[in-house]
Amino acid sequence: MKVRSFPLLVVFTLGVVSIVPLRAQNTGGGVPSLKGEEGAAPVIDEVKLIAQRAAIASLGGEDPFVLRESSWSGVIDPGKARLIQLQLFKRNEYQFWMAVPDRKAGVNVSIYNGKGELIETGNVTHASGNVAGLIIRPRETGVYYLRISLQTTIKTPQKWSVIYAYR
């Protein structure tokens, strides 16, 4: 009897596991579903859209970058910096964009290797001061740290978003 019930239990368990993700809904703490809650519009991150608009020029042409879905965001105070830990691979080239909403804000982006040494990069300039970017081709695979900072050209904390692409 125990031998026969085991396969049935496995089939039932696998069936439940595959159904549960299909019924998952946003409860306010996670990522909203594509359809959104009843009567609620999907959440749009305006700051991330600023960074994505800046990235458009690099995503076309003969040798385009491929935009990743991963992104980072938060709030940063003027004169302060944040570090984002990354795993980068030797044979790839990466481009990062940081954006904040205030066009008067000055943003800085730099990258350090796992030993804390500043890495030489190609800086990408944008017409407005609220977007900064860089291009890096790592010499070795490993852990890197993207340092983002907000200049003291403004006094209010800013929401920020960082996106990246590779080729």
N, C-alpha and C positions, 0 to 999 in steps of 0.2 A: 504494500500500500504506500509506503514512504517513497519507493522508487518511482511510482507512477505520478505522485503529486508533485515531485520536484520539477519535471519539465513543464507542468502546468503553471507552477509558481514562477518559473523563469519567463515564460511567455507572458503571463499577466504583468510581471514587473517591467519587462521591456515595453509592453504596450502602454503602461502608465507613464513611464519615463518619456516616451516619445510624444505623448499627448500633452503633458503638462506645459512644455514650452509654448505650444500653440495657444494656450489659454492664458498665458501670462499677461498681466495688464499693469499699467503704470499706477502706482499707489501714491504718487507725489514725491517719492524719494529717489526714484530712478530715472532712467531715460524714457521720455514719452514715446508711446507707440506711434507708428506712422499715421494711423487714423486719428489719434488723439482721443481724449476722453469725450464723452457725450457732450456736445456743445462747446468744447474747448478747442482752440486753434493750436496747431503744433508750435512748440517753442523755437524761436529763431535767435541765434546768438549773433547780434549785430556786430560785435567786435571781431568775431571769427570771419564774418562776411567781408570786413575791411581787409583782413589778411588775405583772404581768398581772391579778392579783386586785385590785390597787388601781385598775386602769384600767377594770374592768367597769362601774362606775357611769356613766362618760362615754361608753360605747359603745352606750347605748340611749336611748330617749326620742324626742322630736320632732325634735331636731337633733343626731343622734349623731356622734361622731368615728368615723373609720375607722382601725382599728389596722393599722399597717404591719408587714410581716414583718421588716424591718430592725431590728437591735438592736446594742448595743455592750456589751462586758463586759470584766472584768479584775480586778485586785487593786489596792486602794488602801490606803495607810498613813494612820493617824490624823494629822490636821493637814495633810495633803497634798491637792493638787487635780490634776485632769486636765482637759484641753480636748478637746472633740469638735468637729471641723469639720463644718458643715452647709451645705447649699444650701437656703434657704427662699424661698418665692414670695409676692409681695405680696398676692394675693387670697385666700390660704389662712389658716386659723387652725390652730395646732399645739398639741398638748399632749404634754409629756414627763413620764416617771416614772422615778425612780432608786430602786433598792432594794439593800439589803445584808441579810445574814441575821440579824445581832445586833440585837435589838429595843432594846437600850440605846444603840446607835450613833445619833448625830445626823448626818443628811446634809443637804447644801445643794446647791441647783441654781440657777444663774443663767445669763443669756445675754448675749453681747456681740456688737455688730455687727463688720463687717470692719475698722473703724477702732479697735477696742478699747474702744468706749464701752459702758457698761452699759445695757441696754435695760430699760425698765419693763415688767414682766409681771404677770400675775395669778398669784399663788402659790396652789398647791393644797395644803391641809394634810390630813394623814392621822392616824388615831388613834395609830399607832405611830411612834416616832422613826426607824425604819429605812426609811421611804419618804418621798420628797419629790417634788414635781411643780411644773410651771408651765405656763401657757397664754400663747402669744404670737401676735399678729396683726402680722406684719412690715409696716412702712410702705413698704418697697421690697424688690425681689428682690435677693438677693445672698448672700454668704458670711457666716455667723454662727458663733459659737463657744459651745457649751454648756459651762459650767464646772461640774464636779461636785467636791464635796469632802466629806471625812469629818471631823467634829469630833473633838476630843480627849477625848470622854466615855468612850472605851474605849482600850485600849492595843494591841490586836492588829489586824493588817491584815485587811481584809474583801474578800471577793469582791463585786463589784458588777455590776449590769445596768441598762442604760437602754433603754427602749422609747419609741415615740412613735406618735401618731395625728394625723390631719388632718381638716379639713372645709372 
